[in-house]
Amino acid sequence: MSAFLTYLISGLAIGCTFALVGSGFVAIHRVTRVVNFAQGTFAVVAGMMAGSMLGHGLPHGLAEVIAVVLAGACGLAAGVIAIGKPGTPTLSSLVITLGIAIGAYAVEIVVWGDQPVSYQMARGSVDIAGAHIQTQYFVVIGATIAIFIALSLFFSRSYVGKALTACASNPYAARLAGINPIRMGLIAFTVGGVLGGLAGVLITPLQPVTFDADVALAVNGFAAAIFGGLNKPSAALVGGLVLGVTEALVAGYYNASYQTEVALGLMLAIMIWQARKRLSVVEEVH
Amino acid sequence: MNAFGGATAGGTRHTRARSSDRLRSAGIVLGVIVGVGTLVLPLGLSAAQLTVYVLLGTATMVTVGVSLLMGYAGQVSLGQAAFYAIGGYTAALMTIHGLPSLLGLICAPIVAGVVAGVVGIPILRLRGHYLAFATLAMQLILLSIVAQVDFFGGELGLNGIPLLSLAGKELSDPRAYAYVVWIGVALVMLVTHNIIASRPGRGLRALATSETAAESAGVPVTRYRLTVFALSAAFAGLAGAIYAFFLGYIAPGSFPVLLSLEFVVMAVVGGLGTVWGPLVGAAVITLLVQWLNGLGTMPGMPAYASVVFSYAVYAVVLIGVLLFLRRGLLPTAVVMLRKVTRRRTGGPVGSVESADDDVPVGGADSSSSVDGAEDGDGHIGSPAGSEAGR
């Protein structure tokens, strides 16, 4: 029972970081229709930045904020390159974000080296029903809940958030209402960068981050985002939690090395199932 | 359903035909020069240079498949290195267990193609970004399985793969592999050329433009998509087998995700949906990376310099081409050449024509890269006549 509780909570925490990366995918995709392959890169950049800031003696809080702001700036830069040129087809934009992810490797190695980076955020552990659970897991879960509440308020209450939602549901009508889709796209990329950065800052204390950790983060985040068809942040949260807990249980009770297969297999199954549903919808319409 | 647009444009038709005829014959001459040149080249190369030659060749073979897939069938594969790996492992395992190496070489593309055919049935239900991530996931799953199963050599990989032997003679000279690769590249390009020129090829172009339209015009969309997927996998499988025999050692680490991305970079840079584009793309990228590698290992450079350079090259070239030369290097060069020759022949540069040429075409965007495909394929020489056109 105590083992199960450990797996459950660690899975929820890891799942939260997947959900944050995934909601970054969603934030960008719903406005621009671009799947941003560099989504994992933002997390890596933020994790490494926070690590080196803390190494330089900056206090907790400030270091993380700087790292997340940097990730947001990276998101904006990625957006300018990927969608800034009018008329770039979305599939071109996907391959461009791929290029950005590869280019980021070069920068990351020069700035931070190719060794794993980690740091401590919350020390100690909590005993619940006989299980030792790292405090960091609770920090991640709590922070994620707060971030998702803030995100939903941002999308539903703030002017920019409403404009983003308008662009997502109908870009043409949004343009008629005086909203500039490219500017909204860039804002979406910035939001995506910030969300990726938050994920990176939270996950680095749990698992050391290397420059090429972005592929695993991006794939898991994408798998989480796919639950809602890449359009609903709340579905990405559910997806991330399901994925994280499944992986933790597989790793705990069966074999840690099979957790990737399980996660990816789940993602493939969901995508194929959704595609089938989509096709049948199309057939009905015609 | 005429997928060949714009080749005959009103009054300037004759001028255009003449200049394109001239370009076509220039292309054939160029193709022959490249063919003969690459055939003679290995004689003068050192062992290290031969290694680059062979790896460039195998990369070209895979990239031809990627280019066909992206340019003609409108599908992005981010997992092509998986089929490269399947080919390599098939050939390696068969020869290690005592089967003739030629059989391994023949079976590698077949196994890769069959695996792609089976995997493709569910995966190809997906489109666009979803398919791209699905192929990536497929590669990650494959690598993870290979690393855990002892039969495949696990994380350490397979050592001591026997040399390739043809007609009872072991090929131990790297030069021999250069010729094996040359034949492989020629074969892959020939097959691709014939497919493009055939009726299914036209069906594929239609499919890349609009699946619904193609389907309603009687193109068996699902079957064609699956066939191209399997074929591109078979190309990669053949390349993987040559790679395994040449190096004598393969491991899951030989086929990282980055390798798949490299193939995409090469395909996009060379020009999607062209026969010769992949060769151009693979050559440009490989040689650039080699040159920077040399630069990076010079004294005084930090230890990470060559790695950083290669990442930077992939990123800069890929993004630069996608933003500014969307058709890719080869088709862009052909369009420029055509403009130059037309001006020189003094033909009227009709408004219809120039409008036709200046249509912005998307690189990775399937529908418009079809135009790029025509430019590249139709005018730069083709390796063989198109009997398949019938």
Boltz contact constraints between the chains, C-beta under 6 A:
constraints:
  - contact:
      token1: [A, 35]
      token2: [B, 129]
      max_distance: 6.0
  - contact:
      token1: [A, 85]
      token2: [B, 323]
      max_distance: 6.0
  - contact:
      token1: [A, 89]
      token2: [B, 362]
      max_distance: 6.0
  - contact:
      token1: [A, 89]
      token2: [B, 365]
      max_distance: 6.0
  - contact:
      token1: [A, 91]
      token2: [B, 364]
      max_distance: 6.0
  - contact:
      token1: [A, 91]
      token2: [B, 365]
      max_distance: 6.0
  - contact:
      token1: [A, 92]
      token2: [B, 322]
      max_distance: 6.0
  - contact:
      token1: [A, 92]
      token2: [B, 362]
      max_distance: 6.0
  - contact:
      token1: [A, 92]
      token2: [B, 363]
      max_distance: 6.0
  - contact:
      token1: [A, 92]
      token2: [B, 364]
      max_distance: 6.0
  - contact:
      token1: [A, 92]
      token2: [B, 365]
      max_distance: 6.0
  - contact:
      token1: [A, 94]
      token2: [B, 129]
      max_distance: 6.0
  - contact:
      token1: [A, 95]
      token2: [B, 364]
      max_distance: 6.0
  - contact:
      token1: [A, 96]
      token2: [B, 319]
      max_distance: 6.0
  - contact:
      token1: [A, 96]
      token2: [B, 322]
      max_distance: 6.0
  - contact:
      token1: [A, 99]
      token2: [B, 315]
      max_distance: 6.0
  - contact:
      token1: [A, 99]
      token2: [B, 318]
      max_distance: 6.0
  - contact:
      token1: [A, 99]
      token2: [B, 319]
      max_distance: 6.0
  - contact:
      token1: [A, 102]
      token2: [B, 311]
      max_distance: 6.0
  - contact:
      token1: [A, 102]
      token2: [B, 314]
      max_distance: 6.0
  - contact:
      token1: [A, 102]
      token2: [B, 315]
      max_distance: 6.0
  - contact:
      token1: [A, 103]
      token2: [B, 315]
      max_distance: 6.0
  - contact:
      token1: [A, 105]
      token2: [B, 311]
      max_distance: 6.0
  - contact:
      token1: [A, 106]
      token2: [B, 308]
      max_distance: 6.0
  - contact:
      token1: [A, 106]
      token2: [B, 311]
      max_distance: 6.0
  - contact:
      token1: [A, 106]
      token2: [B, 312]
      max_distance: 6.0
  - contact:
      token1: [A, 109]
      token2: [B, 304]
      max_distance: 6.0
  - contact:
      token1: [A, 109]
      token2: [B, 308]
      max_distance: 6.0
  - contact:
      token1: [A, 110]
      token2: [B, 308]
      max_distance: 6.0
  - contact:
      token1: [A, 215]
      token2: [B, 257]
      max_distance: 6.0
  - contact:
      token1: [A, 222]
      token2: [B, 133]
      max_distance: 6.0
  - contact:
      token1: [A, 257]
      token2: [B, 148]
      max_distance: 6.0
  - contact:
      token1: [A, 260]
      token2: [B, 144]
      max_distance: 6.0
  - contact:
      token1: [A, 261]
      token2: [B, 141]
      max_distance: 6.0
  - contact:
      token1: [A, 261]
      token2: [B, 144]
      max_distance: 6.0
  - contact:
      token1: [A, 264]
      token2: [B, 137]
      max_distance: 6.0
  - contact:
      token1: [A, 264]
      token2: [B, 140]
      max_distance: 6.0
  - contact:
      token1: [A, 264]
      token2: [B, 141]
      max_distance: 6.0
  - contact:
      token1: [A, 268]
      token2: [B, 134]
      max_distance: 6.0
  - contact:
      token1: [A, 268]
      token2: [B, 137]
      max_distance: 6.0
  - contact:
      token1: [A, 271]
      token2: [B, 126]
      max_distance: 6.0
  - contact:
      token1: [A, 271]
      token2: [B, 130]
      max_distance: 6.0
  - contact:
      token1: [A, 272]
      token2: [B, 122]
      max_distance: 6.0
  - contact:
      token1: [A, 272]
      token2: [B, 125]
      max_distance: 6.0
  - contact:
      token1: [A, 275]
      token2: [B, 125]
      max_distance: 6.0
  - contact:
      token1: [A, 275]
      token2: [B, 126]
      max_distance: 6.0
